[in-house]
Amino acid sequence: MLLAIDAGNTNIVFALVERGEIRARWRIATDPRRTADQYSVWLYQLLALEGLTKADVSAVMIGTVVPRALHNLEVLATKYFGVEPLIAGQGGADWPIVLDVDEPHTVGADRALNAMAAHSKHEGDLIVIDFGTATTFDVVDGNGAYKGGIIAPGINLSIDALVTAAAKLPRIAIEEPQDDSVIGRTTESQMLIGIYWGYVAMMEGLIERLKSEIGRPVTVIGTGGLAALFDKRTSLFDAVEPDLTIQGLSLMYEGLSAGE
């Protein structure tokens, strides 16, 4: 069974993948100081809850945009699972897709993995919107090549900046507004409207500009934890795929295994 690890700036997702299907997933806050010993204690307990042990993990595939977190994850794989991890985009796990941008070495692993997984599920030109620490818009052509995109501040990052800079504003959680009104009656409701519907307006505008520049029919895919929240009240997405990055890691592993 594959242990796929998606290490992002805010959270690290660990997922057990069996024959391409996600059997279990767990999330922990990203902390580059967290040791392999700490990861192992946590993971062993979660595996036990699924009726599994470390012996059920036969491979580890890591995708990371946090270089400082990589070493301890590699030690976790070698010391506690007895396997040599594969690192997406590095060494023998080079990208199997074309990164058709000016600086391909700067493309985040999560974005390349999302492009791979989205292309495997949907035909034609794609726009993939991923809600993470940053909100990213990635363009994938009909041949599966990554063509570039947009990086915008993430929703929680925007809330943090607003609360930090304005002394009297309270911290709020991003959630679905109670109605479609954009006239808030309280400070909290006004902040929620600004964040939620402000993000909707940003996405609508950027999607329209991207589609105009691409000039062909495009499928818009949402991924990341907040995609479902926006899908409830808008028609932004043609599809929501919550686990694209993990699925990309699984696809890479399958491709590398088939080539051995």
CYANA upper distance limits for C-alpha pairs under 8 A (distance plus 0.5 A):
  1 MET  CA     16 LEU  CA      7.19
  1 MET  CA     17 VAL  CA      6.56
  1 MET  CA     18 GLU  CA      5.76
  1 MET  CA     19 ARG  CA      8.37
  1 MET  CA     56 ASP  CA      6.49
  1 MET  CA     57 VAL  CA      5.34
  1 MET  CA     58 SER  CA      5.77
  1 MET  CA     59 ALA  CA      7.02
  2 LEU  CA     16 LEU  CA      6.21
  2 LEU  CA     17 VAL  CA      5.59
  2 LEU  CA     18 GLU  CA      6.95
  2 LEU  CA     57 VAL  CA      6.42
  2 LEU  CA     58 SER  CA      6.60
  2 LEU  CA     59 ALA  CA      5.36
  2 LEU  CA     60 VAL  CA      6.23
  2 LEU  CA     61 MET  CA      7.78
  2 LEU  CA    250 SER  CA      8.13
  3 LEU  CA     14 PHE  CA      7.26
  3 LEU  CA     15 ALA  CA      6.20
  3 LEU  CA     16 LEU  CA      5.32
  3 LEU  CA     17 VAL  CA      6.91
  3 LEU  CA     57 VAL  CA      6.81
  3 LEU  CA     58 SER  CA      8.35
  3 LEU  CA     59 ALA  CA      6.66
  3 LEU  CA     60 VAL  CA      5.27
  3 LEU  CA     61 MET  CA      6.93
  4 ALA  CA     14 PHE  CA      6.31
  4 ALA  CA     15 ALA  CA      5.66
  4 ALA  CA     16 LEU  CA      6.85
  4 ALA  CA     17 VAL  CA      7.52
  4 ALA  CA     60 VAL  CA      6.38
  4 ALA  CA     61 MET  CA      5.45
  4 ALA  CA     62 ILE  CA      6.54
  4 ALA  CA    246 ILE  CA      6.85
  4 ALA  CA    249 LEU  CA      6.81
  4 ALA  CA    250 SER  CA      7.48
  5 ILE  CA     12 ILE  CA      7.48
  5 ILE  CA     13 VAL  CA      6.25
  5 ILE  CA     14 PHE  CA      5.17
  5 ILE  CA     15 ALA  CA      6.99
  5 ILE  CA     60 VAL  CA      8.00
  5 ILE  CA     61 MET  CA      6.69
  5 ILE  CA     62 ILE  CA      5.22
  5 ILE  CA     63 GLY  CA      6.70
  5 ILE  CA     64 THR  CA      8.48
  5 ILE  CA    246 ILE  CA      7.88
  6 ASP  CA     12 ILE  CA      6.09
  6 ASP  CA     13 VAL  CA      5.60
  6 ASP  CA     14 PHE  CA      7.05
  6 ASP  CA     62 ILE  CA      6.63
  6 ASP  CA     63 GLY  CA      5.51
  6 ASP  CA     64 THR  CA      6.43
  6 ASP  CA    110 ASP  CA      8.10
  6 ASP  CA    245 THR  CA      7.49
  6 ASP  CA    246 ILE  CA      7.13
  7 ALA  CA     11 ASN  CA      7.02
  7 ALA  CA     12 ILE  CA      4.78
  7 ALA  CA     13 VAL  CA      6.92
  7 ALA  CA     30 THR  CA      7.72
  7 ALA  CA     62 ILE  CA      8.02
  7 ALA  CA     63 GLY  CA      6.66
  7 ALA  CA     64 THR  CA      5.00
  7 ALA  CA     65 VAL  CA      6.93
  7 ALA  CA     66 VAL  CA      7.13
  7 ALA  CA     69 ALA  CA      8.12
  8 GLY  CA     12 ILE  CA      6.09
  8 GLY  CA     30 THR  CA      7.47
  8 GLY  CA     64 THR  CA      6.62
  8 GLY  CA     65 VAL  CA      6.22
  8 GLY  CA     66 VAL  CA      6.92
  8 GLY  CA    110 ASP  CA      8.45
  8 GLY  CA    132 GLY  CA      8.48
  8 GLY  CA    133 THR  CA      8.41
  9 ASN  CA     30 THR  CA      6.82
  9 ASN  CA     65 VAL  CA      7.29
  9 ASN  CA     66 VAL  CA      6.71
  9 ASN  CA    133 THR  CA      6.84
 10 THR  CA     29 ALA  CA      6.50
 10 THR  CA     30 THR  CA      5.83
 10 THR  CA    132 GLY  CA      8.17
 10 THR  CA    133 THR  CA      6.63
 11 ASN  CA     27 ARG  CA      6.97
 11 ASN  CA     28 ILE  CA      6.06
 11 ASN  CA     29 ALA  CA      4.84
 11 ASN  CA     30 THR  CA      5.12
 12 ILE  CA     27 ARG  CA      6.19
 12 ILE  CA     28 ILE  CA      5.89
 12 ILE  CA     29 ALA  CA      6.64
 12 ILE  CA     30 THR  CA      6.05
 13 VAL  CA     25 ARG  CA      7.32
 13 VAL  CA     26 TRP  CA      6.17
 13 VAL  CA     27 ARG  CA      5.01
 13 VAL  CA     28 ILE  CA      7.11
 14 PHE  CA     25 ARG  CA      6.06
 14 PHE  CA     26 TRP  CA      5.71
 14 PHE  CA     27 ARG  CA      6.83
 15 ALA  CA     22 ILE  CA      7.17
 15 ALA  CA     23 ARG  CA      7.88
 15 ALA  CA     24 ALA  CA      6.08
 15 ALA  CA     25 ARG  CA      4.60
 15 ALA  CA     26 TRP  CA      6.84
 15 ALA  CA    246 ILE  CA      7.68
 16 LEU  CA     22 ILE  CA      6.34
 16 LEU  CA     23 ARG  CA      5.93
 16 LEU  CA     24 ALA  CA      5.76
 16 LEU  CA     25 ARG  CA      6.86
 17 VAL  CA     21 GLU  CA      5.86
 17 VAL  CA     22 ILE  CA      4.93
 17 VAL  CA     23 ARG  CA      6.14
 17 VAL  CA     24 ALA  CA      7.96
 17 VAL  CA    250 SER  CA      7.55
 18 GLU  CA     22 ILE  CA      6.92
 18 GLU  CA     23 ARG  CA      7.06
 20 GLY  CA    247 GLN  CA      8.04
 20 GLY  CA    250 SER  CA      6.80
 20 GLY  CA    251 LEU  CA      8.12
 24 ALA  CA     50 GLU  CA      8.45
 30 THR  CA     69 ALA  CA      8.40
 31 ASP  CA     69 ALA  CA      7.64
 32 PRO  CA     66 VAL  CA      8.43
 32 PRO  CA     68 ARG  CA      6.06
 32 PRO  CA     69 ALA  CA      4.84
 32 PRO  CA     72 ASN  CA      8.37
 33 ARG  CA     69 ALA  CA      7.96
 34 ARG  CA     38 GLN  CA      6.91
 34 ARG  CA     39 TYR  CA      7.71
 34 ARG  CA     72 ASN  CA      7.88
 35 THR  CA     39 TYR  CA      6.92
 35 THR  CA     72 ASN  CA      6.07
 36 ALA  CA     40 SER  CA      6.56
 36 ALA  CA     72 ASN  CA      5.53
 36 ALA  CA     73 LEU  CA      6.77
 36 ALA  CA     75 VAL  CA      6.39
 36 ALA  CA     76 LEU  CA      5.14
 37 ASP  CA     41 VAL  CA      6.98
 37 ASP  CA     76 LEU  CA      7.75
 38 GLN  CA     42 TRP  CA      6.98
 39 TYR  CA     43 LEU  CA      6.54
 39 TYR  CA     76 LEU  CA      7.58
 40 SER  CA     44 TYR  CA      6.34
 40 SER  CA     76 LEU  CA      7.15
 40 SER  CA     80 TYR  CA      7.13
 41 VAL  CA     45 GLN  CA      6.96
 42 TRP  CA     46 LEU  CA      6.99
 43 LEU  CA     47 LEU  CA      6.52
 44 TYR  CA     48 ALA  CA      6.70
 44 TYR  CA     53 THR  CA      7.32
 44 TYR  CA     54 LYS  CA      7.33
 45 GLN  CA     49 LEU  CA      6.98
 46 LEU  CA     50 GLU  CA      7.19
 47 LEU  CA     51 GLY  CA      6.94
 47 LEU  CA     52 LEU  CA      5.50
 47 LEU  CA     53 THR  CA      6.26
 47 LEU  CA     54 LYS  CA      7.92
 48 ALA  CA     52 LEU  CA      5.64
 48 ALA  CA     53 THR  CA      6.59
 52 LEU  CA     56 ASP  CA      6.87
 53 THR  CA     57 VAL  CA      8.21
 54 LYS  CA     80 TYR  CA      8.14
 54 LYS  CA     81 PHE  CA      6.46
 55 ALA  CA     81 PHE  CA      7.75
 57 VAL  CA     81 PHE  CA      7.29
 58 SER  CA     81 PHE  CA      8.23
 58 SER  CA     83 VAL  CA      7.46
 59 ALA  CA     83 VAL  CA      6.60
 59 ALA  CA     84 GLU  CA      8.08
 59 ALA  CA     85 PRO  CA      7.38
 60 VAL  CA     77 ALA  CA      6.94
 60 VAL  CA     83 VAL  CA      7.45
 60 VAL  CA     84 GLU  CA      7.76
 60 VAL  CA     85 PRO  CA      5.36
 60 VAL  CA     86 LEU  CA      6.85
 61 MET  CA     85 PRO  CA      6.15
 61 MET  CA     86 LEU  CA      5.27
 61 MET  CA     87 ILE  CA      6.49
 61 MET  CA     88 ALA  CA      7.57
 61 MET  CA    249 LEU  CA      6.95
 61 MET  CA    250 SER  CA      8.34
 61 MET  CA    253 TYR  CA      7.37
 62 ILE  CA     85 PRO  CA      7.47
 62 ILE  CA     86 LEU  CA      6.65
 62 ILE  CA     87 ILE  CA      5.40
 62 ILE  CA     88 ALA  CA      6.53
 62 ILE  CA    249 LEU  CA      7.83
 63 GLY  CA     87 ILE  CA      6.56
 63 GLY  CA     88 ALA  CA      5.63
 63 GLY  CA     89 GLY  CA      8.48
 63 GLY  CA    109 ALA  CA      6.28
 63 GLY  CA    110 ASP  CA      7.20
 63 GLY  CA    249 LEU  CA      7.57
 64 THR  CA     69 ALA  CA      8.43
 64 THR  CA     70 LEU  CA      7.57
 64 THR  CA     88 ALA  CA      8.33
 64 THR  CA    108 GLY  CA      8.36
 64 THR  CA    109 ALA  CA      6.50
 64 THR  CA    110 ASP  CA      7.56
 65 VAL  CA    108 GLY  CA      6.46
 65 VAL  CA    109 ALA  CA      6.69
 65 VAL  CA    110 ASP  CA      7.70
 66 VAL  CA     70 LEU  CA      7.42
 67 PRO  CA     71 HIS  CA      8.44
 69 ALA  CA     73 LEU  CA      7.17
 70 LEU  CA     74 GLU  CA      6.68
 71 HIS  CA     75 VAL  CA      6.78
 72 ASN  CA     76 LEU  CA      6.61
 73 LEU  CA     77 ALA  CA      6.91
 74 GLU  CA     78 THR  CA      6.84
 74 GLU  CA     84 GLU  CA      8.21
 74 GLU  CA     85 PRO  CA      6.74
 75 VAL  CA     79 LYS  CA      6.09
 75 VAL  CA     80 TYR  CA      8.13
 76 LEU  CA     80 TYR  CA      5.84
 76 LEU  CA     81 PHE  CA      7.36
 77 ALA  CA     81 PHE  CA      5.51
 77 ALA  CA     82 GLY  CA      6.73
 77 ALA  CA     83 VAL  CA      6.14
 77 ALA  CA     84 GLU  CA      6.89
 77 ALA  CA     85 PRO  CA      6.47
 78 THR  CA     82 GLY  CA      5.15
 78 THR  CA     83 VAL  CA      5.46
 78 THR  CA     84 GLU  CA      6.01
 78 THR  CA     85 PRO  CA      7.67
 79 LYS  CA     83 VAL  CA      8.43
 86 LEU  CA     92 GLY  CA      8.14
 86 LEU  CA     93 ALA  CA      6.84
 87 ILE  CA     91 GLY  CA      7.90
 87 ILE  CA     93 ALA  CA      6.68
 88 ALA  CA     93 ALA  CA      5.92
 88 ALA  CA     94 ASP  CA      7.10
 88 ALA  CA     95 TRP  CA      7.65
 88 ALA  CA    109 ALA  CA      7.24
 88 ALA  CA    249 LEU  CA      7.82
 88 ALA  CA    252 MET  CA      8.10
 89 GLY  CA     93 ALA  CA      5.99
 89 GLY  CA     94 ASP  CA      4.85
 89 GLY  CA     95 TRP  CA      5.65
 89 GLY  CA    109 ALA  CA      7.34
 90 GLN  CA     94 ASP  CA      5.81
 93 ALA  CA    252 MET  CA      8.16
 93 ALA  CA    256 LEU  CA      7.72
 95 TRP  CA    112 ALA  CA      8.34
 96 PRO  CA    252 MET  CA      8.27
 97 ILE  CA    116 MET  CA      7.60
 97 ILE  CA    144 GLY  CA      7.20
 97 ILE  CA    145 ALA  CA      6.40
 97 ILE  CA    146 TYR  CA      7.89
 98 VAL  CA    144 GLY  CA      7.99
 98 VAL  CA    145 ALA  CA      5.27
 98 VAL  CA    146 TYR  CA      6.65
 99 LEU  CA    104 PRO  CA      6.09
 99 LEU  CA    107 VAL  CA      8.46
 99 LEU  CA    112 ALA  CA      8.35
 99 LEU  CA    145 ALA  CA      6.55
 99 LEU  CA    146 TYR  CA      5.39
 99 LEU  CA    147 LYS  CA      7.12
100 ASP  CA    104 PRO  CA      7.53
100 ASP  CA    145 ALA  CA      6.96
100 ASP  CA    146 TYR  CA      6.18
100 ASP  CA    147 LYS  CA      5.56
100 ASP  CA    148 GLY  CA      7.74
101 VAL  CA    146 TYR  CA      8.04
101 VAL  CA    147 LYS  CA      6.44
101 VAL  CA    148 GLY  CA      6.44
103 GLU  CA    107 VAL  CA      7.91
107 VAL  CA    111 ARG  CA      7.36
107 VAL  CA    112 ALA  CA      7.44
108 GLY  CA    112 ALA  CA      7.07
109 ALA  CA    113 LEU  CA      6.57
110 ASP  CA    114 ASN  CA      6.50
110 ASP  CA    245 THR  CA      6.36
111 ARG  CA    115 ALA  CA      6.68
111 ARG  CA    138 ASP  CA      7.59
111 ARG  CA    245 THR  CA      8.35
112 ALA  CA    116 MET  CA      6.82
112 ALA  CA    146 TYR  CA      7.63
113 LEU  CA    117 ALA  CA      6.73
113 LEU  CA    244 LEU  CA      7.80
113 LEU  CA    245 THR  CA      5.85
113 LEU  CA    246 ILE  CA      8.41
113 LEU  CA    247 GLN  CA      8.31
113 LEU  CA    248 GLY  CA      5.00
113 LEU  CA    249 LEU  CA      7.00
114 ASN  CA    118 ALA  CA      6.41
114 ASN  CA    128 VAL  CA      7.95
114 ASN  CA    244 LEU  CA      5.70
114 ASN  CA    245 THR  CA      5.56
114 ASN  CA    247 GLN  CA      8.48
114 ASN  CA    248 GLY  CA      6.51
115 ALA  CA    119 HIS  CA      6.58
115 ALA  CA    128 VAL  CA      7.87
115 ALA  CA    138 ASP  CA      7.93
115 ALA  CA    139 VAL  CA      8.42
115 ALA  CA    140 VAL  CA      6.73
115 ALA  CA    144 GLY  CA      7.68
115 ALA  CA    145 ALA  CA      8.35
115 ALA  CA    146 TYR  CA      6.97
115 ALA  CA    248 GLY  CA      8.38
116 MET  CA    120 SER  CA      6.81
116 MET  CA    144 GLY  CA      7.35
116 MET  CA    248 GLY  CA      6.29
116 MET  CA    251 LEU  CA      8.34
117 ALA  CA    121 LYS  CA      7.02
117 ALA  CA    244 LEU  CA      6.17
117 ALA  CA    245 THR  CA      7.69
117 ALA  CA    247 GLN  CA      6.37
117 ALA  CA    248 GLY  CA      5.19
117 ALA  CA    251 LEU  CA      7.69
118 ALA  CA    122 HIS  CA      6.50
118 ALA  CA    126 LEU  CA      8.24
118 ALA  CA    128 VAL  CA      8.03
118 ALA  CA    221 ILE  CA      8.28
118 ALA  CA    244 LEU  CA      7.30
119 HIS  CA    123 GLU  CA      6.96
119 HIS  CA    124 GLY  CA      8.48
119 HIS  CA    126 LEU  CA      8.20
119 HIS  CA    140 VAL  CA      7.92
119 HIS  CA    142 GLY  CA      8.25
119 HIS  CA    144 GLY  CA      6.05
122 HIS  CA    126 LEU  CA      8.36
122 HIS  CA    219 THR  CA      8.30
123 GLU  CA    142 GLY  CA      6.94
124 GLY  CA    141 ASP  CA      6.98
124 GLY  CA    142 GLY  CA      4.55
124 GLY  CA    143 ASN  CA      8.07
124 GLY  CA    217 PRO  CA      8.20
124 GLY  CA    218 VAL  CA      7.41
124 GLY  CA    219 THR  CA      7.93
125 ASP  CA    139 VAL  CA      7.97
125 ASP  CA    140 VAL  CA      6.27
125 ASP  CA    141 ASP  CA      4.92
125 ASP  CA    142 GLY  CA      5.21
125 ASP  CA    216 ARG  CA      7.92
125 ASP  CA    217 PRO  CA      7.35
125 ASP  CA    218 VAL  CA      5.47
125 ASP  CA    219 THR  CA      6.89
126 LEU  CA    138 ASP  CA      8.42
126 LEU  CA    139 VAL  CA      6.25
126 LEU  CA    140 VAL  CA      5.54
126 LEU  CA    141 ASP  CA      6.82
126 LEU  CA    142 GLY  CA      8.06
126 LEU  CA    218 VAL  CA      5.81
126 LEU  CA    219 THR  CA      5.34
126 LEU  CA    220 VAL  CA      6.36
126 LEU  CA    221 ILE  CA      7.76
127 ILE  CA    137 PHE  CA      6.95
127 ILE  CA    138 ASP  CA      5.96
127 ILE  CA    139 VAL  CA      5.24
127 ILE  CA    140 VAL  CA      6.93
127 ILE  CA    207 ILE  CA      8.43
127 ILE  CA    218 VAL  CA      7.41
127 ILE  CA    219 THR  CA      6.77
127 ILE  CA    220 VAL  CA      5.27
127 ILE  CA    221 ILE  CA      6.62
128 VAL  CA    136 THR  CA      8.28
128 VAL  CA    137 PHE  CA      6.08
128 VAL  CA    138 ASP  CA      5.49
128 VAL  CA    139 VAL  CA      7.04
128 VAL  CA    140 VAL  CA      8.35
128 VAL  CA    220 VAL  CA      6.54
128 VAL  CA    221 ILE  CA      5.30
128 VAL  CA    222 GLY  CA      6.44
128 VAL  CA    223 THR  CA      7.80
129 ILE  CA    135 THR  CA      7.45
129 ILE  CA    136 THR  CA      6.06
129 ILE  CA    137 PHE  CA      5.08
129 ILE  CA    138 ASP  CA      6.99
129 ILE  CA    220 VAL  CA      8.06
129 ILE  CA    221 ILE  CA      6.65
129 ILE  CA    222 GLY  CA      5.38
129 ILE  CA    223 THR  CA      6.63
130 ASP  CA    135 THR  CA      6.14
130 ASP  CA    136 THR  CA      5.78
130 ASP  CA    137 PHE  CA      7.20
130 ASP  CA    222 GLY  CA      6.60
130 ASP  CA    223 THR  CA      5.33
130 ASP  CA    224 GLY  CA      5.85
130 ASP  CA    227 ALA  CA      8.07
131 PHE  CA    135 THR  CA      5.24
131 PHE  CA    136 THR  CA      7.35
131 PHE  CA    154 GLY  CA      7.24
131 PHE  CA    155 ILE  CA      8.26
131 PHE  CA    222 GLY  CA      8.45
131 PHE  CA    223 THR  CA      6.98
131 PHE  CA    224 GLY  CA      5.37
131 PHE  CA    225 GLY  CA      7.14
131 PHE  CA    226 LEU  CA      6.49
131 PHE  CA    227 ALA  CA      7.13
132 GLY  CA    136 THR  CA      8.33
132 GLY  CA    154 GLY  CA      6.60
132 GLY  CA    224 GLY  CA      6.90
132 GLY  CA    225 GLY  CA      8.25
133 THR  CA    153 PRO  CA      7.83
133 THR  CA    154 GLY  CA      5.43
133 THR  CA    155 ILE  CA      8.04
133 THR  CA    156 ASN  CA      7.71
133 THR  CA    157 LEU  CA      7.14
134 ALA  CA    151 ILE  CA      7.06
134 ALA  CA    152 ALA  CA      6.30
134 ALA  CA    153 PRO  CA      5.31
134 ALA  CA    154 GLY  CA      4.36
134 ALA  CA    155 ILE  CA      8.03
134 ALA  CA    157 LEU  CA      8.14
135 THR  CA    151 ILE  CA      6.54
135 THR  CA    152 ALA  CA      5.62
135 THR  CA    153 PRO  CA      6.37
135 THR  CA    154 GLY  CA      5.26
135 THR  CA    155 ILE  CA      7.90
136 THR  CA    149 GLY  CA      7.78
136 THR  CA    150 ILE  CA      6.13
136 THR  CA    151 ILE  CA      5.14
136 THR  CA    152 ALA  CA      6.66
137 PHE  CA    149 GLY  CA      5.71
137 PHE  CA    150 ILE  CA      5.40
137 PHE  CA    151 ILE  CA      7.01
138 ASP  CA    146 TYR  CA      7.99
138 ASP  CA    147 LYS  CA      8.03
138 ASP  CA    148 GLY  CA      6.38
138 ASP  CA    149 GLY  CA      4.90
138 ASP  CA    150 ILE  CA      7.11
139 VAL  CA    146 TYR  CA      6.67
139 VAL  CA    147 LYS  CA      5.92
139 VAL  CA    148 GLY  CA      6.15
139 VAL  CA    149 GLY  CA      6.09
140 VAL  CA    144 GLY  CA      6.27
140 VAL  CA    145 ALA  CA      6.04
140 VAL  CA    146 TYR  CA      5.22
140 VAL  CA    147 LYS  CA      6.22
140 VAL  CA    148 GLY  CA      8.28
141 ASP  CA    145 ALA  CA      6.01
141 ASP  CA    146 TYR  CA      7.27
141 ASP  CA    147 LYS  CA      7.43
153 PRO  CA    157 LEU  CA      6.85
153 PRO  CA    158 SER  CA      6.85
154 GLY  CA    158 SER  CA      6.66
155 ILE  CA    159 ILE  CA      6.88
155 ILE  CA    174 ILE  CA      8.38
155 ILE  CA    195 ILE  CA      7.69
155 ILE  CA    199 TYR  CA      8.32
156 ASN  CA    160 ASP  CA      6.61
156 ASN  CA    174 ILE  CA      8.11
157 LEU  CA    161 ALA  CA      6.71
158 SER  CA    162 LEU  CA      6.69
158 SER  CA    195 ILE  CA      8.41
159 ILE  CA    163 VAL  CA      6.67
159 ILE  CA    171 ARG  CA      7.95
159 ILE  CA    172 ILE  CA      8.08
159 ILE  CA    195 ILE  CA      8.02
160 ASP  CA    164 THR  CA      6.47
160 ASP  CA    171 ARG  CA      8.20
161 ALA  CA    165 ALA  CA      6.56
162 LEU  CA    166 ALA  CA      6.57
162 LEU  CA    169 LEU  CA      8.24
163 VAL  CA    167 ALA  CA      7.30
163 VAL  CA    168 LYS  CA      8.44
163 VAL  CA    169 LEU  CA      6.10
163 VAL  CA    170 PRO  CA      6.92
163 VAL  CA    171 ARG  CA      6.60
169 LEU  CA    187 THR  CA      8.03
170 PRO  CA    188 GLU  CA      7.75
172 ILE  CA    188 GLU  CA      7.40
172 ILE  CA    191 MET  CA      8.34
172 ILE  CA    192 LEU  CA      8.04
174 ILE  CA    192 LEU  CA      7.28
174 ILE  CA    195 ILE  CA      8.17
174 ILE  CA    196 TYR  CA      7.81
175 GLU  CA    192 LEU  CA      8.13
175 GLU  CA    196 TYR  CA      8.29
175 GLU  CA    229 LEU  CA      7.71
176 GLU  CA    196 TYR  CA      8.09
176 GLU  CA    229 LEU  CA      6.96
176 GLU  CA    230 PHE  CA      8.26
176 GLU  CA    233 ARG  CA      8.47
177 PRO  CA    192 LEU  CA      7.57
177 PRO  CA    193 ILE  CA      7.64
177 PRO  CA    196 TYR  CA      8.12
182 VAL  CA    190 GLN  CA      8.30
182 VAL  CA    193 ILE  CA      6.54
182 VAL  CA    197 TRP  CA      8.31
183 ILE  CA    190 GLN  CA      7.60
183 ILE  CA    193 ILE  CA      8.47
184 GLY  CA    189 SER  CA      5.60
184 GLY  CA    190 GLN  CA      4.89
184 GLY  CA    193 ILE  CA      7.51
185 ARG  CA    189 SER  CA      6.96
185 ARG  CA    190 GLN  CA      7.38
186 THR  CA    190 GLN  CA      6.63
187 THR  CA    191 MET  CA      6.75
188 GLU  CA    192 LEU  CA      6.71
189 SER  CA    193 ILE  CA      6.59
190 GLN  CA    194 GLY  CA      6.65
191 MET  CA    195 ILE  CA      6.70
192 LEU  CA    196 TYR  CA      6.28
192 LEU  CA    197 TRP  CA      8.47
193 ILE  CA    197 TRP  CA      5.90
193 ILE  CA    198 GLY  CA      7.46
194 GLY  CA    198 GLY  CA      5.49
194 GLY  CA    199 TYR  CA      8.31
195 ILE  CA    199 TYR  CA      6.38
196 TYR  CA    200 VAL  CA      6.86
197 TRP  CA    201 ALA  CA      6.60
198 GLY  CA    202 MET  CA      6.73
199 TYR  CA    203 MET  CA      6.58
200 VAL  CA    204 GLU  CA      6.55
200 VAL  CA    230 PHE  CA      8.16
200 VAL  CA    234 THR  CA      8.41
201 ALA  CA    205 GLY  CA      6.63
202 MET  CA    206 LEU  CA      6.65
203 MET  CA    207 ILE  CA      6.33
203 MET  CA    236 LEU  CA      8.23
204 GLU  CA    208 GLU  CA      6.62
204 GLU  CA    236 LEU  CA      7.43
205 GLY  CA    209 ARG  CA      6.80
206 LEU  CA    210 LEU  CA      6.56
207 ILE  CA    211 LYS  CA      6.55
208 GLU  CA    212 SER  CA      6.66
209 ARG  CA    213 GLU  CA      6.74
210 LEU  CA    214 ILE  CA      6.59
211 LYS  CA    215 GLY  CA      6.53
211 LYS  CA    216 ARG  CA      7.66
211 LYS  CA    217 PRO  CA      8.11
211 LYS  CA    218 VAL  CA      7.18
219 THR  CA    237 PHE  CA      8.35
219 THR  CA    238 ASP  CA      6.52
219 THR  CA    239 ALA  CA      8.38
220 VAL  CA    236 LEU  CA      7.87
220 VAL  CA    237 PHE  CA      5.59
220 VAL  CA    238 ASP  CA      5.75
220 VAL  CA    239 ALA  CA      7.20
221 ILE  CA    237 PHE  CA      5.95
221 ILE  CA    238 ASP  CA      6.47
221 ILE  CA    239 ALA  CA      5.46
221 ILE  CA    240 VAL  CA      6.06
221 ILE  CA    241 GLU  CA      7.37
222 GLY  CA    227 ALA  CA      5.83
222 GLY  CA    228 ALA  CA      8.42
222 GLY  CA    237 PHE  CA      6.51
222 GLY  CA    239 ALA  CA      6.94
222 GLY  CA    240 VAL  CA      5.19
222 GLY  CA    241 GLU  CA      6.67
222 GLY  CA    242 PRO  CA      7.93
223 THR  CA    227 ALA  CA      5.91
223 THR  CA    240 VAL  CA      6.40
223 THR  CA    241 GLU  CA      5.65
223 THR  CA    242 PRO  CA      5.15
223 THR  CA    243 ASP  CA      7.36
223 THR  CA    244 LEU  CA      7.11
224 GLY  CA    241 GLU  CA      8.37
224 GLY  CA    242 PRO  CA      5.80
224 GLY  CA    243 ASP  CA      7.59
225 GLY  CA    242 PRO  CA      7.12
226 LEU  CA    230 PHE  CA      7.19
227 ALA  CA    231 ASP  CA      6.62
227 ALA  CA    240 VAL  CA      7.26
227 ALA  CA    242 PRO  CA      7.88
228 ALA  CA    232 LYS  CA      6.86
228 ALA  CA    240 VAL  CA      7.46
228 ALA  CA    242 PRO  CA      8.49
229 LEU  CA    233 ARG  CA      8.08
230 PHE  CA    234 THR  CA      6.59
230 PHE  CA    236 LEU  CA      8.38
231 ASP  CA    235 SER  CA      7.02
231 ASP  CA    236 LEU  CA      7.36
231 ASP  CA    237 PHE  CA      7.22
231 ASP  CA    240 VAL  CA      8.23
243 ASP  CA    247 GLN  CA      6.60
244 LEU  CA    248 GLY  CA      6.51
245 THR  CA    249 LEU  CA      6.90
246 ILE  CA    250 SER  CA      6.81
247 GLN  CA    251 LEU  CA      6.65
248 GLY  CA    252 MET  CA      6.68
249 LEU  CA    253 TYR  CA      6.72
250 SER  CA    254 GLU  CA      6.66
251 LEU  CA    255 GLY  CA      6.61
252 MET  CA    256 LEU  CA      6.65
253 TYR  CA    257 SER  CA      6.51
254 GLU  CA    258 ALA  CA      6.57
255 GLY  CA    259 GLY  CA      6.81
256 LEU  CA    260 GLU  CA      7.00
